[in-house]
């Protein structure tokens, strides 16, 4: 849940999809013409459909998770936990637009402490994560589980109302990557379960989905950028596959060496720069 404030300034100053083109370029253009905005209505609809699909699955898996917690089935709850969260992580550019629900579902204790709040105000997946892995119990977490499911269902309903914009999509793709480079790569997101690689993978998949949806429009402007992004995504996915058993199960993040995390971090950084170019070339 901890949101990076390091969203590329280049991206922020360059996403002009719904506005006019670059004024400097126009000033030097010999032709008296108006730069037309890119029509992304179809792409925006596709992304919203993707987010709703992810939210449907998030609610379904959260229901299973809550059932396991309330039944005292620790092993089952631990098995469901990282996979359920992946649906949330993939669609977080939309989920995080609801400033009250996102922290109730996804806040770490450190996030609350940073905001001057106490442990009594803690709720959601990470609170139950603490119970499962640190206390090895579900006892006392039943009410938290019930509230989590209510919040997940409310989030799903609210996503229906979201006005998906080009800014939300493109900034969201970069922000997903920034989350990987700040909290996921350090292991601080899943501090008790060490299931960070699931979140890592989901963030990459969320960013890649946005790229895939926009790929046709990007290719019309810059085919080389499409090729570069395809290569960078392929590289980082191949690196992550080294830590996965072929059936969607990732090793504990504690098993990675410093060199492993360094290589992953470099791959994320190499992907970040061309990813931030999406907003620029679609002026």
C-alpha positions as CSV (number, residue, x, y, z in Angstrom):
1,X,0.0,0.0,0.0
2,X,2.9,2.4,0.6
3,X,2.7,4.7,-2.4
4,X,5.9,6.0,-3.9
5,X,6.3,9.7,-4.3
6,X,9.0,9.1,-6.8
7,X,6.7,9.1,-9.8
8,X,8.9,10.2,-12.7
9,X,8.8,14.0,-13.0
10,X,9.4,13.5,-16.7
11,X,6.1,11.6,-16.9
12,X,4.2,14.1,-14.8
13,X,5.2,17.0,-17.0
14,X,4.8,15.1,-20.2
15,X,1.4,13.3,-20.2
16,X,-0.5,15.5,-22.6
17,X,-2.7,12.9,-24.1
18,X,-6.0,14.7,-23.4
19,X,-4.5,18.2,-24.1
20,X,-2.6,20.0,-26.8
21,X,0.8,19.0,-28.1
22,X,4.2,20.2,-27.0
23,X,4.2,24.0,-27.3
24,X,8.0,24.2,-27.9
25,X,7.6,21.9,-30.9
26,X,4.7,23.9,-32.2
27,X,6.7,27.1,-31.9
28,X,9.4,25.7,-34.2
29,X,7.0,24.1,-36.6
30,X,6.7,25.9,-39.9
31,X,3.1,24.7,-40.3
32,X,0.2,26.4,-38.6
33,X,-1.5,23.2,-37.3
34,X,-3.1,21.9,-34.2
35,X,-1.8,18.7,-32.6
36,X,-4.7,16.4,-32.1
37,X,-5.1,14.3,-29.0
38,X,-5.0,10.6,-29.2
39,X,-8.3,8.8,-29.1
40,X,-8.0,6.3,-26.3
41,X,-11.7,5.6,-25.5
42,X,-11.4,1.9,-26.4
43,X,-8.2,1.5,-24.4
44,X,-9.7,3.2,-21.4
45,X,-12.7,0.9,-21.5
46,X,-10.4,-2.1,-21.9
47,X,-8.4,-1.1,-18.8
48,X,-11.5,-0.6,-16.7
49,X,-12.8,-4.0,-17.8
50,X,-9.4,-5.5,-16.7
51,X,-9.6,-3.8,-13.3
52,X,-13.2,-5.0,-12.7
53,X,-12.2,-8.5,-13.6
54,X,-9.3,-8.4,-11.2
55,X,-11.6,-7.0,-8.5
56,X,-14.1,-9.8,-9.0
57,X,-11.3,-12.3,-8.5
58,X,-10.0,-10.4,-5.5
59,X,-13.3,-10.6,-3.8
60,X,-13.7,-14.3,-4.6
61,X,-10.2,-15.1,-3.2
62,X,-10.7,-12.8,-0.2
63,X,-13.9,-14.7,0.6
64,X,-11.9,-18.0,0.6
65,X,-9.2,-16.4,2.7
66,X,-11.7,-15.1,5.3
67,X,-13.3,-18.5,5.5
68,X,-10.0,-20.1,6.2
69,X,-9.1,-17.5,8.8
70,X,-12.5,-17.9,10.6
71,X,-12.2,-21.7,10.4
72,X,-8.8,-21.5,12.1
73,X,-7.1,-23.2,9.1
74,X,-3.7,-21.5,9.2
75,X,-2.1,-23.4,6.4
76,X,-5.0,-22.8,4.0
77,X,-5.0,-19.1,4.9
78,X,-1.3,-18.9,4.3
79,X,-1.7,-20.6,0.9
80,X,-4.4,-18.2,-0.2
81,X,-2.9,-15.0,1.1
82,X,-0.3,-14.1,-1.5
83,X,-2.4,-15.2,-4.5
84,X,-5.5,-13.2,-3.4
85,X,-3.3,-10.1,-2.9
86,X,-2.0,-10.4,-6.5
87,X,-5.4,-9.4,-7.9
88,X,-5.4,-6.3,-5.7
89,X,-1.8,-5.4,-6.7
90,X,-2.4,-5.7,-10.4
91,X,-5.2,-3.2,-10.4
92,X,-3.9,-0.9,-7.7
93,X,-3.7,2.2,-9.9
94,X,-7.5,2.2,-9.7
95,X,-7.8,0.7,-6.2
96,X,-5.6,3.4,-4.7
97,X,-7.9,6.2,-6.0
98,X,-10.1,5.4,-3.0
99,X,-8.1,7.0,-0.2
100,X,-10.1,5.4,2.6
101,X,-10.4,1.9,1.3
102,X,-6.9,1.3,0.0
103,X,-5.3,1.7,3.5
104,X,-8.0,-0.3,5.2
105,X,-7.3,-3.2,2.9
106,X,-3.5,-2.9,2.3
107,X,-1.8,-0.8,5.0
108,X,1.3,-2.0,6.7
109,X,1.8,-1.1,10.4
110,X,4.7,1.1,9.3
111,X,2.3,3.1,7.1
112,X,0.1,3.9,10.0
113,X,3.0,4.8,12.2
114,X,4.2,7.2,9.5
115,X,0.8,8.9,9.7
116,X,0.8,9.1,13.4
117,X,-1.8,6.4,13.9
118,X,-1.7,3.5,16.4
119,X,-1.8,-0.3,16.0
120,X,-5.5,-0.2,17.2
121,X,-6.3,1.5,13.9
122,X,-4.6,-1.2,11.8
123,X,-6.8,-3.5,9.6
124,X,-6.7,-5.5,6.5
125,X,-4.5,-8.1,4.9
126,X,-1.2,-7.2,6.6
127,X,-2.7,-7.3,10.1
128,X,-3.9,-10.8,9.4
129,X,-0.5,-11.6,7.9
130,X,1.1,-10.7,11.2
131,X,-1.3,-13.1,13.0
132,X,-0.6,-16.0,10.6
133,X,3.2,-15.8,10.4
134,X,4.3,-14.1,13.6
135,X,1.7,-15.4,16.1
136,X,0.8,-18.6,14.1
137,X,-2.8,-18.1,14.9
138,X,-6.1,-16.8,13.5
139,X,-7.7,-16.4,16.9
140,X,-8.6,-12.8,17.6
141,X,-8.5,-11.9,13.9
142,X,-12.1,-12.9,13.0
143,X,-13.5,-9.4,13.1
144,X,-10.6,-8.1,11.1
145,X,-11.3,-10.8,8.5
146,X,-15.0,-9.8,8.3
147,X,-14.1,-6.2,7.9
148,X,-11.6,-7.0,5.2
149,X,-14.2,-8.8,3.2
150,X,-16.7,-5.9,3.5
151,X,-14.0,-3.5,2.4
152,X,-13.1,-5.7,-0.6
153,X,-16.7,-5.9,-1.7
154,X,-17.1,-2.1,-1.3
155,X,-14.0,-1.6,-3.3
156,X,-15.3,-3.8,-6.1
157,X,-18.6,-1.7,-6.1
158,X,-16.7,1.6,-6.2
159,X,-14.5,0.6,-9.1
160,X,-17.7,0.7,-11.2
161,X,-17.8,4.4,-10.6
162,X,-14.2,5.2,-11.6
163,X,-13.5,7.6,-14.5
164,X,-10.5,6.0,-16.0
165,X,-8.3,8.6,-17.7
166,X,-5.1,8.4,-19.7
167,X,-3.3,10.0,-16.8
168,X,-4.5,7.3,-14.4
169,X,-3.4,4.5,-16.7
170,X,0.1,5.8,-17.7
171,X,1.0,7.3,-14.3
172,X,-0.4,4.1,-12.8
173,X,2.0,2.0,-14.8
174,X,5.0,4.0,-13.7
175,X,3.8,4.1,-10.1
176,X,3.4,0.3,-10.1
177,X,7.1,0.0,-11.1
178,X,8.1,2.6,-8.4
179,X,6.4,0.5,-5.8
180,X,8.5,-2.4,-6.8
181,X,11.7,-0.3,-6.6
182,X,10.9,1.1,-3.2
183,X,9.0,-1.3,-1.1
184,X,8.9,-4.7,-2.9
185,X,12.6,-4.8,-3.7
186,X,13.5,-4.1,0.0
187,X,11.3,-6.8,1.4
188,X,9.3,-4.4,3.5
189,X,5.9,-5.0,1.9
190,X,5.5,-8.5,3.2
191,X,7.7,-8.2,6.3
192,X,6.1,-11.2,8.1
193,X,5.2,-13.7,5.3
194,X,8.1,-12.8,2.9
195,X,5.8,-13.3,0.0
196,X,7.1,-10.2,-1.7
197,X,7.8,-11.9,-5.0
198,X,4.1,-12.4,-5.6
199,X,3.5,-8.7,-5.1
200,X,6.6,-8.0,-7.3
201,X,5.2,-10.1,-10.1
202,X,1.7,-8.7,-9.8
203,X,3.0,-5.1,-10.0
204,X,5.0,-6.0,-13.1
205,X,1.9,-7.7,-14.6
206,X,-0.2,-4.7,-13.9
207,X,2.2,-2.3,-15.6
208,X,2.6,-4.7,-18.5
209,X,-1.2,-4.9,-19.0
210,X,-1.3,-1.1,-19.3
211,X,1.5,-1.3,-21.9
212,X,-0.3,-4.1,-23.8
213,X,-3.5,-2.2,-23.9
214,X,-1.8,0.9,-25.3
215,X,0.7,-1.0,-27.5
216,X,-1.1,-0.4,-30.8
217,X,-1.3,3.4,-30.3
218,X,2.3,3.6,-29.1
219,X,3.5,1.6,-32.1
220,X,1.9,4.1,-34.4
221,X,4.1,6.8,-32.8
222,X,7.3,4.9,-32.0
223,X,7.7,1.2,-33.0
224,X,11.2,1.2,-31.4
225,X,9.8,2.0,-28.0
226,X,7.4,-0.9,-28.3
227,X,10.2,-3.2,-29.1
228,X,12.3,-1.9,-26.2
229,X,9.5,-2.3,-23.7
230,X,8.7,-5.8,-24.9
231,X,12.4,-6.7,-24.4
232,X,12.5,-5.2,-20.9
233,X,9.3,-6.9,-19.8
234,X,10.6,-10.2,-21.2
235,X,13.8,-9.8,-19.3
236,X,12.3,-9.0,-15.9
237,X,9.7,-11.8,-16.2
238,X,12.5,-14.2,-17.0
239,X,14.3,-13.2,-13.9
240,X,11.2,-13.6,-11.7
241,X,10.6,-17.1,-13.3
242,X,13.9,-18.3,-11.7
243,X,12.2,-18.0,-8.3
244,X,8.9,-19.7,-9.3
245,X,8.2,-23.4,-9.5
246,X,6.2,-23.3,-12.7
247,X,2.9,-23.5,-10.8
248,X,2.7,-20.0,-9.5
249,X,4.5,-20.7,-6.2
250,X,7.4,-18.3,-5.5
251,X,10.2,-18.9,-3.0
252,X,10.4,-16.9,0.2
253,X,12.0,-13.6,-0.3
254,X,14.5,-14.5,2.4
255,X,16.0,-17.0,0.0
256,X,17.2,-14.3,-2.4
257,X,20.8,-13.1,-2.0
258,X,22.0,-9.5,-2.2
259,X,23.1,-10.2,-5.7
260,X,19.7,-11.5,-6.7
261,X,17.9,-8.4,-5.4
262,X,20.6,-6.2,-7.1
263,X,19.9,-7.9,-10.5
264,X,16.2,-7.5,-10.1
265,X,16.5,-3.9,-9.1
266,X,18.6,-3.2,-12.2
267,X,16.0,-4.8,-14.4
268,X,13.3,-2.6,-12.8
269,X,15.3,0.5,-13.4
270,X,16.0,-0.4,-17.0
271,X,12.3,-0.9,-17.6
272,X,11.3,2.3,-15.8
273,X,12.9,4.8,-18.2
274,X,11.2,3.5,-21.5
275,X,8.0,3.0,-19.6
276,X,7.9,6.7,-18.6
277,X,8.2,7.5,-22.3
278,X,4.7,6.2,-23.1
279,X,3.1,9.5,-22.1
280,X,5.6,11.6,-24.0
281,X,5.3,9.9,-27.4
282,X,1.5,9.9,-27.3
283,X,1.2,13.7,-27.2
